[in-house]
């Protein structure tokens, strides 16, 4: 197998299945915060910046 054909094979894979895999990973990561059990983690992350404050003093 010549290097040129290896490149073409990998390029074809990246153009088709690689793109599909990246789309699936992207959709999974976008949906992750909206899962039913994430409410507590999301609220803790949203309020983390206020921990240790003394009412503006």
Secondary structure, 3 states (H helix, E strand, C coil): CCHHHHHHHHHHHHHHHHHHHHHHHHHHHHHHCCCHHHHHHHHHHHHHHHCCCCCCC
